């Protein structure tokens, strides 16, 4: 924006007699300089110089031991530890003791949250010839008495008697349209659903809208008897405290409040094994299954979709209760910028034993803590504060991390540099990473420093390139792990890391230490590789004098999104607001890169340069917050990020600009002019968000052109 005109000549600002306001500003400047002068390290012994930083990174990598990570995972998976239970508390104490025994400053933050548990479930099938059979709902051989029976958290209780089964494929809108075309009505039926990419809650909610009375959901995989547990609640965080932390004695909504009830499905649902699902599907008659449903299916598919003639009796009884959950933190205080935080997070709670999900990540986090503690004994202290975060109740809807983010939103927005998330550290072969684009270059550079666990002569980067031909860094639009509240609500630059695309024992009783040692990572080399990347990313973000953020990468990504969007918007809809705002961001990003380069090359360590670096770092850190919008996404106001966030329409092809994606989907149900206006409004909102990011990156309130 152009500089506003002043009625006074510019020279009066530099008058020999300063105004009281300028005297105050000058005194504040001197105080700030004095603070940083007192806190400047001795240049000869400064840990923060390039040589020492490189030395400590090499030391960090040298402290890797496969057996240590294995021992941590073994200890974490001795018992199931579902959030809100006594074993979950014991696991929290184990993590707390580990951090404390290493000499790290450790504390626990507890929240009270509404959780959901099963009391009773049964399912029986009744054939037209009069025969009936009880269908098993637990895993044979894999589930001891201490493992929670398979269930969907927050499913309502319900009893269904004599309802016909109908196969609805993945339970999408297009699947119900396909059924209607062949004359199938699901009203009054039990919908049998094959699990896909859409959330469980979204699938159950749509089934209810179509008139189904219950949902049975199965997941295809190698295990025919495994049953995938999960949550069907909409949204993130404790449903009783939407937007604020659920602290002891604090405000909480009544369970019958409409805000609460809208987050739960209206009909009961239950997970079943593929084996049980196929036994039901084989009995179906009615129209032939659409051919295109077969294309992406792994197991045997029914020839027909029903309804019936087999009748199902379904009973599910649940309880919702207030439980205490425990977030555990270890803090390594920064030596020069203690008020700037680098967060490493992993959730600790598991549906069952949780060897993959999430304790492969927890074991790695414990090992990073061990390595950092050893480095501290050799004289290392990070420039910025590092916080190791062990979240609770993620499986119920990212509750632990969300409550903490909501409680600390102001400080997170002004002080957190980045959040580095690992959930399932190891699911199998192949390195995968997601990140906000300003962290792409750092992620690539770190991947070049860590040995690939499956190829002795290559780094992770080398294997990444050979496997994918290009570096494919994913984006964080989903709500499938704890990066969601940090990025999509608080606007914190984020990374998510893992090995293996998926694994066959996901959320089942077979997710055990034995499965990991036999299948996932027998030698724990992949765990060590994740620890290498995760820990080194944090060391760069905590120790580099200039934050290793590159917004040129962000600009390039936004250009790519806009080009893809160009093919989807038609009529009187203009993308000019977005293209103009991206040009502004590109200019600001180039300026920031140039400034960072000059400051990195500067060998002096004066008070003035310290202030300049601090100011640039703050701009680099805060630019991501510009993409937040106070009003959030339409109908999902809690999600504030206008570049990365969940889509309201699961059938939308866009995985970016969620507000625009929703408007495009909604426009198909509007008059042309109204639809175009809705899309254009969301385009303007995104453009303003990009302008805010540009302004934050440049700094100041006024920008000269």
C-alpha positions as CSV (number, residue, x, y, z in Angstrom):
1,X,0.0,0.0,0.0
2,X,1.2,3.5,-0.7
3,X,2.6,5.8,2.0
4,X,-0.2,8.1,3.3
5,X,0.2,11.8,2.8
6,X,1.1,14.1,5.7
7,X,0.2,17.7,6.2
8,X,3.6,18.3,7.9
9,X,6.9,18.4,6.0
10,X,8.9,15.2,6.4
11,X,11.8,17.2,7.9
12,X,9.9,18.0,11.1
13,X,10.1,14.3,12.1
14,X,13.8,14.8,12.5
15,X,13.6,18.0,14.5
16,X,16.5,18.7,16.9
17,X,14.0,18.8,19.7
18,X,12.4,15.4,19.9
19,X,8.7,15.0,20.8
20,X,7.8,13.2,24.0
21,X,6.5,10.3,22.0
22,X,9.8,9.9,20.1
23,X,11.8,10.3,23.4
24,X,9.8,7.3,24.8
25,X,10.4,5.3,21.6
26,X,14.1,6.0,21.8
27,X,14.3,4.9,25.4
28,X,12.5,1.7,24.6
29,X,15.0,1.1,21.8
30,X,17.9,1.6,24.2
31,X,16.3,-0.8,26.7
32,X,15.9,-3.4,24.0
33,X,19.5,-3.0,22.8
34,X,20.7,-3.2,26.4
35,X,18.8,-6.4,26.9
36,X,20.3,-8.1,23.9
37,X,23.8,-6.7,24.7
38,X,23.6,-8.4,28.1
39,X,22.4,-11.6,26.5
40,X,24.9,-11.7,23.6
41,X,27.2,-14.7,23.8
42,X,31.0,-14.3,23.8
43,X,31.9,-14.4,20.1
44,X,34.8,-16.7,20.8
45,X,32.8,-19.3,22.7
46,X,29.4,-18.8,21.1
47,X,27.7,-22.1,20.5
48,X,25.6,-20.5,17.8
49,X,28.4,-20.2,15.2
50,X,28.3,-22.5,12.2
51,X,31.1,-24.7,13.2
52,X,29.7,-25.5,16.7
53,X,26.2,-26.0,15.2
54,X,27.5,-28.5,12.7
55,X,29.5,-30.3,15.4
56,X,26.5,-30.8,17.6
57,X,24.4,-32.0,14.7
58,X,27.0,-34.7,14.0
59,X,27.1,-35.6,17.6
60,X,23.3,-35.9,17.6
61,X,23.4,-38.4,14.7
62,X,26.3,-40.3,16.4
63,X,24.1,-41.0,19.4
64,X,21.7,-43.2,17.5
65,X,21.0,-46.7,18.8
66,X,18.4,-49.1,17.4
67,X,18.2,-51.2,20.6
68,X,17.3,-48.1,22.7
69,X,14.4,-47.2,20.5
70,X,13.3,-50.9,20.5
71,X,13.4,-51.0,24.3
72,X,11.3,-47.8,24.6
73,X,8.7,-49.3,22.2
74,X,8.6,-52.5,24.1
75,X,7.9,-50.7,27.4
76,X,5.2,-48.5,25.8
77,X,3.3,-51.5,24.3
78,X,3.2,-53.9,27.3
79,X,-0.5,-53.0,27.8
80,X,-3.2,-51.3,25.8
81,X,-3.6,-47.6,26.9
82,X,-6.8,-46.1,25.7
83,X,-7.2,-42.4,26.7
84,X,-9.0,-41.9,30.0
85,X,-8.1,-45.3,31.4
86,X,-5.7,-46.2,34.2
87,X,-3.1,-47.8,31.8
88,X,-3.1,-44.5,29.9
89,X,-2.2,-42.7,33.1
90,X,0.6,-45.2,33.7
91,X,1.9,-44.5,30.2
92,X,1.9,-40.8,30.8
93,X,3.8,-41.3,34.0
94,X,6.4,-43.4,32.1
95,X,7.0,-40.7,29.6
96,X,7.1,-38.0,32.4
97,X,9.7,-40.1,34.4
98,X,11.8,-40.6,31.3
99,X,12.0,-36.9,30.6
100,X,12.6,-36.0,34.3
101,X,15.3,-38.7,34.7
102,X,17.2,-37.2,31.8
103,X,17.3,-33.9,33.8
104,X,14.8,-32.1,31.5
105,X,12.4,-29.6,32.9
106,X,9.2,-31.7,32.8
107,X,5.5,-31.0,33.6
108,X,2.1,-32.4,32.9
109,X,-1.0,-30.4,31.8
110,X,-4.3,-32.1,32.5
111,X,-7.7,-31.5,30.9
112,X,-11.2,-32.8,31.6
113,X,-12.8,-34.0,28.4
114,X,-15.8,-36.0,27.2
115,X,-14.8,-39.4,26.0
116,X,-16.8,-42.4,24.8
117,X,-16.5,-46.1,25.6
118,X,-18.5,-49.3,24.7
119,X,-20.6,-51.2,27.1
120,X,-22.2,-53.9,25.0
121,X,-22.5,-54.8,21.3
122,X,-24.1,-57.7,19.4
123,X,-24.8,-58.5,15.7
124,X,-26.8,-61.4,14.3
125,X,-27.9,-62.4,10.8
126,X,-31.2,-64.1,10.0
127,X,-31.6,-65.8,6.7
128,X,-34.8,-66.3,4.6
129,X,-34.7,-70.1,5.4
130,X,-35.2,-69.3,9.1
131,X,-31.6,-69.9,10.2
132,X,-29.7,-67.4,12.2
133,X,-26.1,-66.9,13.4
134,X,-24.3,-64.6,15.8
135,X,-21.6,-62.6,14.0
136,X,-18.3,-62.1,15.9
137,X,-17.4,-58.5,16.8
138,X,-13.9,-59.0,18.4
139,X,-10.7,-60.2,16.9
140,X,-9.9,-63.9,17.6
141,X,-6.6,-64.5,19.3
142,X,-5.4,-60.9,19.2
143,X,-7.5,-59.4,21.8
144,X,-7.1,-60.1,25.5
145,X,-9.5,-59.0,28.2
146,X,-7.6,-55.7,28.6
147,X,-8.1,-54.7,24.9
148,X,-11.2,-52.5,24.4
149,X,-13.8,-54.3,22.1
150,X,-14.0,-52.7,18.6
151,X,-16.3,-49.7,18.6
152,X,-16.8,-46.2,17.2
153,X,-16.3,-43.5,19.8
154,X,-19.2,-41.2,20.2
155,X,-21.6,-43.5,18.3
156,X,-25.0,-43.3,19.9
157,X,-26.5,-46.3,21.5
158,X,-29.2,-48.1,19.5
159,X,-31.1,-51.2,18.8
160,X,-32.1,-52.3,15.3
161,X,-34.3,-55.4,14.8
162,X,-35.0,-57.2,11.5
163,X,-33.5,-54.6,9.2
164,X,-32.2,-55.5,5.7
165,X,-28.6,-55.0,4.8
166,X,-27.6,-53.0,1.8
167,X,-24.1,-52.5,0.4
168,X,-23.3,-48.8,-0.2
169,X,-19.6,-49.1,-1.3
170,X,-17.6,-46.2,0.3
171,X,-20.7,-44.4,1.5
172,X,-20.2,-41.3,-0.7
173,X,-22.9,-39.1,-2.3
174,X,-22.0,-40.6,-5.7
175,X,-22.4,-44.1,-4.3
176,X,-26.0,-43.3,-3.2
177,X,-26.7,-41.8,-6.5
178,X,-25.5,-45.0,-8.2
179,X,-27.9,-47.0,-5.9
180,X,-30.8,-44.7,-6.8
181,X,-30.2,-45.2,-10.5
182,X,-30.7,-49.0,-10.1
183,X,-33.8,-48.5,-7.9
184,X,-32.3,-49.2,-4.4
185,X,-33.6,-47.2,-1.5
186,X,-31.6,-47.5,1.8
187,X,-34.4,-46.2,4.1
188,X,-34.8,-48.4,7.1
189,X,-31.8,-50.5,6.1
190,X,-28.4,-51.2,7.7
191,X,-25.7,-49.7,5.5
192,X,-22.6,-51.9,5.0
193,X,-19.7,-49.6,4.1
194,X,-16.2,-50.2,2.9
195,X,-13.9,-47.8,4.6
196,X,-12.4,-45.2,2.3
197,X,-10.7,-41.8,2.6
198,X,-13.7,-39.9,4.0
199,X,-14.0,-39.6,7.8
200,X,-16.0,-42.2,9.6
201,X,-18.3,-39.5,11.0
202,X,-19.0,-38.1,7.5
203,X,-19.9,-41.5,6.2
204,X,-22.2,-42.3,9.1
205,X,-23.8,-38.8,8.9
206,X,-24.6,-39.3,5.2
207,X,-26.1,-42.7,5.8
208,X,-28.4,-41.2,8.3
209,X,-29.4,-38.5,5.8
210,X,-30.2,-41.2,3.3
211,X,-32.5,-42.9,5.8
212,X,-30.3,-45.8,7.0
213,X,-30.9,-46.9,10.6
214,X,-27.4,-48.1,11.3
215,X,-23.9,-48.5,9.7
216,X,-21.5,-51.4,9.7
217,X,-18.1,-50.4,8.5
218,X,-15.2,-52.7,7.5
219,X,-11.6,-52.0,6.3
220,X,-10.0,-54.1,3.6
221,X,-6.5,-55.3,4.3
222,X,-4.3,-58.3,4.8
223,X,-6.0,-59.2,8.1
224,X,-9.5,-60.7,7.5
225,X,-10.2,-60.7,11.2
226,X,-8.9,-57.3,12.2
227,X,-11.4,-54.6,13.2
228,X,-10.6,-50.9,12.9
229,X,-11.6,-48.8,15.8
230,X,-12.1,-45.1,15.5
231,X,-14.1,-42.0,16.2
232,X,-17.2,-40.7,14.5
233,X,-17.3,-37.3,16.1
234,X,-17.2,-34.2,13.9
235,X,-14.6,-31.6,14.5
236,X,-11.6,-31.5,16.8
237,X,-11.2,-31.2,20.6
238,X,-13.4,-31.8,23.6
239,X,-17.0,-31.3,22.4
240,X,-18.0,-29.7,25.8
241,X,-15.4,-26.9,25.5
242,X,-15.5,-25.7,21.8
243,X,-12.9,-23.0,21.4
244,X,-11.4,-23.0,24.9
245,X,-9.3,-25.4,27.0
246,X,-11.2,-27.9,29.2
247,X,-9.5,-27.1,32.5
248,X,-10.6,-28.3,35.9
249,X,-13.4,-26.0,37.2
250,X,-13.7,-24.2,33.9
251,X,-16.8,-23.7,31.7
252,X,-18.2,-26.7,29.9
253,X,-21.4,-26.9,27.8
254,X,-24.2,-29.3,28.8
255,X,-24.2,-32.6,27.0
256,X,-27.7,-31.8,25.6
257,X,-26.6,-28.5,24.1
258,X,-27.3,-28.4,20.4
259,X,-23.7,-27.5,19.6
260,X,-22.7,-30.8,21.2
261,X,-25.4,-33.0,19.7
262,X,-24.6,-31.7,16.2
263,X,-21.1,-33.2,16.5
264,X,-22.4,-36.7,17.0
265,X,-24.1,-39.0,14.4
266,X,-27.8,-39.6,14.7
267,X,-27.6,-43.3,14.1
268,X,-25.4,-46.0,15.7
269,X,-22.5,-47.5,13.9
270,X,-20.0,-50.3,14.5
271,X,-16.8,-51.5,12.9
272,X,-16.7,-55.1,11.7
273,X,-14.0,-57.3,10.3
274,X,-13.7,-58.0,6.5
275,X,-14.6,-61.6,7.3
276,X,-17.9,-60.6,8.9
277,X,-18.6,-58.1,6.2
278,X,-18.1,-60.6,3.3
279,X,-20.4,-63.1,5.0
280,X,-23.2,-60.5,5.0
281,X,-22.4,-59.3,1.5
282,X,-22.4,-62.8,0.0
283,X,-26.0,-63.2,1.1
284,X,-27.3,-60.1,-0.7
285,X,-29.7,-60.1,-3.6
286,X,-31.3,-57.3,-5.5
287,X,-29.6,-55.3,-8.4
288,X,-26.1,-56.0,-9.6
289,X,-23.3,-54.0,-8.1
290,X,-22.1,-51.2,-10.3
291,X,-19.0,-52.2,-12.2
292,X,-16.9,-49.2,-11.3
293,X,-17.2,-50.1,-7.6
294,X,-15.0,-53.1,-8.3
295,X,-12.1,-51.1,-9.6
296,X,-10.5,-49.9,-6.3
297,X,-11.6,-52.8,-4.1
298,X,-9.1,-55.3,-2.7
299,X,-11.2,-58.1,-1.4
300,X,-14.1,-60.1,-2.8
301,X,-17.1,-57.9,-3.8
302,X,-20.7,-58.8,-3.7
303,X,-22.4,-59.6,-6.9
304,X,-25.5,-57.7,-5.7
305,X,-26.1,-54.8,-3.4
306,X,-29.4,-55.8,-1.7
307,X,-31.4,-54.8,0.2
308,X,-31.6,-58.2,1.9
309,X,-33.0,-60.7,2.0
310,X,-30.8,-61.4,5.1
311,X,-32.1,-59.5,8.1
312,X,-29.8,-58.0,10.8
313,X,-30.3,-57.5,14.5
314,X,-28.0,-54.9,15.8
315,X,-27.4,-53.7,19.4
316,X,-24.9,-51.2,20.6
317,X,-24.8,-49.6,24.1
318,X,-22.2,-46.9,24.9
319,X,-21.4,-44.5,27.7
320,X,-20.0,-41.0,27.4
321,X,-18.2,-39.8,30.5
322,X,-15.9,-37.0,31.6
323,X,-12.3,-38.3,31.9
324,X,-9.0,-36.7,32.7
325,X,-6.4,-36.7,30.0
326,X,-2.7,-35.8,30.4
327,X,-0.3,-33.9,28.1
328,X,3.3,-34.3,29.1
329,X,6.0,-31.7,28.2
330,X,9.8,-31.6,28.4
331,X,11.4,-28.2,27.9
332,X,15.0,-27.3,26.9
333,X,15.3,-23.6,27.5
334,X,16.9,-21.5,24.8
335,X,20.1,-19.6,25.6
336,X,19.5,-16.5,23.5
337,X,15.8,-16.5,22.5
338,X,14.1,-18.4,25.3
339,X,10.7,-16.8,24.3
340,X,10.8,-18.5,20.9
341,X,9.6,-22.1,20.8
342,X,10.2,-25.1,18.5
343,X,7.7,-27.8,19.2
344,X,8.1,-31.6,18.6
345,X,4.9,-33.5,19.1
346,X,3.5,-37.0,19.1
347,X,0.4,-38.4,20.7
348,X,0.7,-41.2,23.2
349,X,-2.8,-42.7,23.5
350,X,-3.7,-45.8,21.5
351,X,-6.9,-47.8,20.7
352,X,-5.0,-51.0,21.7
353,X,-1.3,-51.7,22.1
354,X,-0.3,-49.0,19.7
355,X,3.1,-50.2,18.5
356,X,2.7,-48.4,15.2
357,X,0.0,-45.9,16.0
358,X,1.3,-43.9,17.8
359,X,4.1,-45.4,19.9
360,X,6.6,-45.9,17.1
361,X,6.5,-42.1,17.2
362,X,6.6,-41.9,21.0
363,X,9.6,-44.2,21.2
364,X,11.4,-41.9,18.7
365,X,10.5,-38.8,20.8
366,X,11.9,-40.5,23.9
367,X,15.1,-41.2,22.0
368,X,15.4,-37.6,20.8
369,X,15.0,-36.5,24.4
370,X,17.8,-38.9,25.3
371,X,20.1,-37.6,22.6
372,X,19.4,-34.0,23.4
373,X,20.2,-34.6,27.1
374,X,23.5,-36.2,26.2
375,X,24.3,-33.2,24.0
376,X,23.5,-30.9,26.9
377,X,26.1,-32.7,29.0
378,X,28.6,-31.8,26.3
379,X,27.8,-28.1,26.5
380,X,25.0,-27.7,24.0
381,X,22.1,-25.4,24.7
382,X,19.7,-24.4,21.9
383,X,19.5,-20.8,20.9
384,X,15.7,-21.1,21.0
385,X,13.6,-23.1,23.4
386,X,12.7,-26.7,22.4
387,X,9.5,-28.3,23.7
388,X,8.9,-32.0,23.4
389,X,5.1,-32.6,23.5
390,X,3.4,-35.9,24.3
391,X,-0.3,-35.5,23.6
392,X,-3.2,-37.5,24.9
393,X,-6.6,-38.4,23.5
394,X,-5.7,-37.9,19.9
395,X,-7.6,-40.9,18.8
396,X,-10.9,-39.3,20.0
397,X,-10.4,-36.3,17.8
398,X,-7.0,-34.6,18.5
399,X,-8.4,-33.6,22.0
400,X,-5.1,-33.2,24.0
401,X,-3.3,-31.0,21.4
402,X,-6.5,-29.0,20.6
403,X,-7.3,-28.2,24.2
404,X,-3.7,-27.0,24.8
405,X,-3.7,-24.9,21.6
406,X,-7.0,-23.3,22.5
407,X,-5.8,-22.6,26.0
408,X,-2.5,-21.0,24.8
409,X,-3.6,-19.5,21.5
410,X,-2.2,-16.0,22.1
411,X,1.2,-17.2,23.1
412,X,1.4,-19.8,20.4
413,X,0.5,-17.2,17.8
414,X,3.3,-14.8,18.9
415,X,6.1,-17.1,20.0
416,X,6.0,-20.5,18.3
417,X,8.5,-20.9,15.4
418,X,7.3,-24.2,14.1
419,X,5.6,-27.5,15.0
420,X,7.2,-30.8,14.0
421,X,4.7,-33.8,14.2
422,X,5.3,-37.5,14.1
423,X,2.3,-39.8,14.6
424,X,3.0,-43.3,13.3
425,X,6.8,-43.0,12.8
426,X,7.0,-46.4,11.1
427,X,4.2,-48.2,9.2
428,X,6.4,-49.9,6.6
429,X,8.9,-49.0,3.9
430,X,9.1,-45.6,2.1
431,X,9.7,-42.1,3.5
432,X,6.9,-39.6,3.4
433,X,6.7,-36.0,4.6
434,X,4.2,-33.3,4.7
435,X,5.0,-29.6,5.4
436,X,3.9,-26.0,4.9
437,X,5.9,-24.9,1.9
438,X,8.3,-22.5,3.6
439,X,9.9,-25.6,5.2
440,X,10.4,-27.5,2.0
441,X,14.0,-26.6,1.5
442,X,15.0,-27.3,5.1
443,X,13.3,-30.7,4.9
444,X,15.2,-31.6,1.7
445,X,18.5,-30.5,3.1
446,X,18.0,-32.5,6.3
447,X,17.0,-35.6,4.2
448,X,20.4,-35.3,2.6
449,X,22.1,-35.7,6.0
450,X,20.4,-38.9,7.2
451,X,21.3,-42.4,6.0
452,X,18.5,-44.3,4.3
453,X,17.5,-47.2,6.5
454,X,16.9,-49.6,3.6
455,X,20.0,-48.7,1.5
456,X,23.4,-48.5,3.1
457,X,25.0,-46.4,0.3
458,X,22.2,-43.8,0.1
459,X,20.7,-41.0,2.1
460,X,16.9,-40.6,2.6
461,X,17.0,-37.9,-0.1
462,X,18.7,-40.2,-2.6
463,X,16.2,-43.0,-2.1
464,X,13.3,-40.5,-2.1
465,X,14.5,-39.2,-5.6
466,X,14.9,-42.7,-7.0
467,X,11.5,-43.9,-5.8
468,X,9.5,-40.8,-6.8
469,X,11.6,-39.2,-9.5
470,X,10.8,-35.9,-7.8
471,X,10.6,-34.7,-4.3
472,X,6.9,-35.0,-3.4
473,X,6.2,-33.2,-0.2
474,X,2.6,-33.5,0.8
475,X,0.5,-30.7,2.2
476,X,-1.3,-30.6,5.5
477,X,-5.0,-30.1,4.6
478,X,-6.2,-33.2,6.4
479,X,-7.3,-33.5,10.1
480,X,-5.7,-36.8,10.7
481,X,-3.0,-35.9,13.3
482,X,-2.0,-33.3,15.8
483,X,-0.6,-30.8,13.3
484,X,-4.2,-29.9,12.5
485,X,-4.9,-27.6,15.5
486,X,-1.4,-26.1,15.4
487,X,-1.5,-25.2,11.7
488,X,-5.2,-24.9,10.8
489,X,-6.3,-23.1,14.0
490,X,-3.2,-21.3,15.2
491,X,-1.3,-20.8,11.9
492,X,2.0,-22.4,13.1
493,X,4.3,-23.6,10.3
494,X,4.3,-27.4,10.5
495,X,5.9,-30.7,9.3
496,X,4.6,-34.2,9.5
497,X,6.9,-37.3,9.0
498,X,6.5,-41.0,8.7
499,X,7.7,-44.2,7.1
500,X,5.2,-46.4,5.2
501,X,2.0,-45.4,3.5
502,X,-0.3,-47.5,5.6
503,X,-0.4,-50.8,7.5
504,X,-2.8,-53.7,7.8
505,X,-3.2,-53.7,11.5
506,X,-4.3,-50.1,11.8
507,X,-6.4,-49.5,15.0
508,X,-6.8,-53.3,15.6
509,X,-5.7,-55.5,18.5
510,X,-2.8,-56.7,16.3
511,X,-1.0,-53.4,16.3
512,X,1.6,-54.9,18.7
513,X,5.3,-55.0,19.4
514,X,5.4,-58.4,17.7
515,X,3.9,-57.0,14.5
516,X,6.6,-54.3,14.5
517,X,9.5,-56.7,15.0
518,X,8.1,-59.1,12.5
519,X,6.9,-56.8,9.8
520,X,7.1,-53.0,10.3
521,X,10.7,-52.5,11.2
522,X,12.5,-55.6,12.6
523,X,15.9,-53.9,13.1
524,X,14.4,-50.5,14.1
525,X,16.4,-48.8,11.4
526,X,13.5,-46.8,10.1
527,X,12.8,-45.6,13.6
528,X,16.4,-44.3,13.8
529,X,16.0,-42.6,10.4
530,X,12.8,-40.8,11.6
531,X,14.7,-39.7,14.7
532,X,17.5,-38.4,12.5
533,X,15.2,-36.2,10.4
534,X,12.9,-35.1,13.2
535,X,15.7,-34.2,15.6
536,X,17.8,-32.4,12.9
537,X,14.9,-30.3,11.7
538,X,14.4,-29.2,15.3
539,X,18.1,-28.4,15.7
540,X,18.1,-26.2,12.6
541,X,15.0,-24.4,13.7
542,X,16.2,-23.9,17.3
543,X,19.9,-23.0,16.5
544,X,20.1,-21.3,13.1
545,X,20.6,-17.6,13.7
546,X,18.3,-16.9,10.8
547,X,15.3,-19.2,10.6
548,X,15.5,-21.5,7.6
549,X,12.2,-20.5,6.1
550,X,11.8,-19.9,2.4
551,X,8.7,-18.2,1.3
552,X,9.7,-18.3,-2.4
553,X,8.7,-22.0,-2.2
554,X,5.4,-20.9,-0.7
555,X,4.8,-18.5,-3.6
556,X,5.5,-21.1,-6.2
557,X,3.1,-23.5,-4.5
558,X,0.4,-20.8,-4.5
559,X,1.0,-20.2,-8.2
560,X,0.5,-23.9,-8.9
561,X,-2.8,-23.9,-6.9
562,X,-4.0,-20.9,-8.8
563,X,-3.2,-22.5,-12.2
564,X,-5.2,-25.6,-11.1
565,X,-8.0,-23.5,-9.9
566,X,-8.2,-21.7,-13.2
567,X,-9.5,-24.9,-14.8
568,X,-12.4,-25.1,-12.3
569,X,-13.8,-21.6,-12.2
570,X,-16.0,-20.4,-15.0
571,X,-18.3,-17.6,-16.0
572,X,-17.9,-14.2,-14.3
573,X,-15.4,-15.3,-11.7
574,X,-12.0,-13.6,-11.7
575,X,-8.8,-15.0,-10.2
576,X,-7.1,-11.6,-10.5
577,X,-7.4,-10.8,-6.7
578,X,-5.4,-14.0,-6.0
579,X,-2.8,-13.5,-8.7
580,X,-2.2,-9.9,-7.6
581,X,-1.8,-10.9,-4.0
582,X,0.6,-13.7,-4.9
583,X,2.7,-11.2,-6.9
584,X,2.9,-9.1,-3.7
585,X,3.9,-12.2,-1.7
586,X,6.5,-13.1,-4.3
587,X,8.1,-9.7,-4.0
588,X,8.1,-9.8,-0.2
589,X,9.6,-13.3,-0.3
590,X,12.4,-12.3,-2.6
591,X,13.2,-9.3,-0.3
592,X,13.2,-11.5,2.8
593,X,15.5,-14.0,1.0
594,X,17.9,-11.2,0.1
595,X,17.9,-9.8,3.6
596,X,18.5,-13.2,5.1
597,X,21.4,-13.9,2.7
598,X,23.1,-10.6,3.7
599,X,22.6,-11.3,7.4
600,X,24.0,-14.8,7.1
601,X,27.1,-13.5,5.4
602,X,27.6,-10.8,8.0
603,X,30.5,-11.8,10.3
604,X,30.1,-9.1,12.9
605,X,28.0,-9.8,15.9
606,X,26.9,-6.3,16.9
607,X,23.8,-5.3,18.9
608,X,22.3,-3.8,15.8
609,X,22.7,-7.0,13.8
610,X,21.2,-9.1,16.6
611,X,18.1,-6.9,16.5
612,X,17.9,-7.1,12.7
613,X,18.1,-10.9,12.8
614,X,15.4,-11.0,15.5
615,X,13.2,-8.7,13.5
616,X,13.6,-10.8,10.4
617,X,13.0,-14.0,12.3
618,X,9.8,-12.7,13.7
619,X,8.5,-11.7,10.3
620,X,9.4,-15.2,8.9
621,X,7.7,-16.8,11.8
622,X,4.5,-14.7,11.7
623,X,3.9,-14.7,8.0
624,X,2.1,-18.1,8.2
625,X,-0.4,-16.5,10.6
626,X,-1.5,-14.2,7.8
627,X,-3.3,-17.1,6.1
628,X,-5.7,-17.3,9.0
629,X,-9.1,-15.7,8.8
630,X,-11.0,-14.8,12.0
631,X,-14.3,-15.9,10.5
632,X,-12.9,-19.3,9.6
633,X,-14.3,-21.6,7.0
634,X,-18.1,-21.4,6.2
635,X,-19.9,-23.8,8.5
636,X,-16.6,-24.9,10.2
637,X,-15.5,-21.6,11.8
638,X,-12.9,-23.3,14.0
639,X,-10.7,-24.0,11.0
640,X,-9.1,-20.6,10.3
641,X,-6.5,-21.4,7.6
642,X,-7.6,-20.4,4.1
643,X,-4.8,-22.2,2.2
644,X,-4.7,-25.5,4.1
645,X,-7.7,-27.1,5.8
646,X,-10.3,-29.8,5.5
647,X,-12.8,-29.8,2.6
648,X,-16.5,-29.6,3.4
649,X,-17.3,-31.7,0.4
650,X,-15.5,-35.0,0.3
651,X,-16.0,-35.3,-3.5
652,X,-14.2,-32.0,-4.2
653,X,-11.0,-32.4,-6.1
654,X,-9.3,-29.5,-4.4
655,X,-6.9,-30.2,-1.5
656,X,-6.1,-26.5,-1.1
657,X,-8.1,-23.2,-0.6
658,X,-10.8,-25.1,1.3
659,X,-13.2,-22.1,1.4
660,X,-13.0,-21.8,-2.4
661,X,-13.4,-25.6,-2.8
662,X,-16.6,-25.5,-0.6
663,X,-18.0,-22.5,-2.6
664,X,-17.4,-24.3,-5.9
665,X,-19.3,-27.4,-4.6
666,X,-22.1,-25.3,-3.1
667,X,-22.5,-23.3,-6.4
668,X,-23.9,-26.4,-8.1
669,X,-27.0,-26.1,-6.0
670,X,-27.4,-22.3,-6.5
671,X,-28.5,-20.1,-9.3
672,X,-25.6,-19.2,-11.6
673,X,-25.2,-15.6,-10.5
674,X,-25.4,-16.5,-6.7
675,X,-22.9,-19.3,-7.2
676,X,-20.5,-17.1,-9.0
677,X,-20.8,-14.4,-6.2
678,X,-20.1,-17.0,-3.5
679,X,-17.0,-18.3,-5.3
680,X,-15.8,-14.7,-5.9
681,X,-16.2,-13.8,-2.2
682,X,-14.0,-16.8,-1.2
683,X,-11.4,-15.8,-3.8
684,X,-11.3,-12.3,-2.2
685,X,-11.0,-13.8,1.2
686,X,-8.0,-15.9,0.1
687,X,-6.5,-12.9,-1.6
688,X,-6.7,-10.8,1.6
689,X,-5.1,-13.7,3.5
690,X,-2.2,-13.8,1.1
691,X,-1.9,-10.0,1.4
692,X,-1.7,-10.3,5.2
693,X,1.1,-12.9,4.9
694,X,2.9,-10.4,2.6
695,X,2.5,-7.6,5.0
696,X,3.7,-9.7,7.9
697,X,6.8,-10.8,5.9
698,X,7.7,-7.2,5.0
699,X,7.0,-6.0,8.5
700,X,5.6,-2.8,9.7
701,X,2.2,-1.3,9.1
702,X,3.1,0.9,6.1
703,X,4.8,-0.3,3.0
704,X,6.4,1.9,0.5
705,X,6.2,1.0,-3.2
